[in-house]
Structure formats: structure tokens, C-alpha cells
Amino acid sequence: MESLVPYIVALVPTVGVATIFYFVMKNIIEGDRKERLAQARWEAERAAERKAQGSPVAEKGTTEGK
């Protein structure tokens, strides 16, 4: 058992950093996905509003900012 302690002590920081990295990346990717969904929803609402107002921009199928 005493011979395993140095190996365990050496691996714990690596496993800890890898775990933190995993959760950070997971949250970044999930946040990006939610932001893209929100952006698409917002653009669809704006397109529907323009279409209801009879704007020629909505009829062409283009969006603002592109």
C-alpha cells in the first residue's frame, strides 16, 4: 500500500484538473447551444413580425445583420 501512495498523489491533480476542464467545457458548449436556440427563436419572431407588417425584407427571406 505504501508503494501506491506516490502514484495516487501524482495522479490526483491530473484527475482533478481534467474533471474541472470537463465541466467547464460542458457548460460552455451547453451555453452556446442555448444561445443559438434563443437567437434563432428571436430571429423567427422578428421575421414573423415583419411578415405581419408586410415588409419586403421578410418576403425575400433575409434577416437583419447578415
Residue pairs with C-beta under 8 A, 6 or more apart in sequence:
43 63
46 63
46 64
47 58
47 63
50 57
50 58
51 58
51 59
57 64
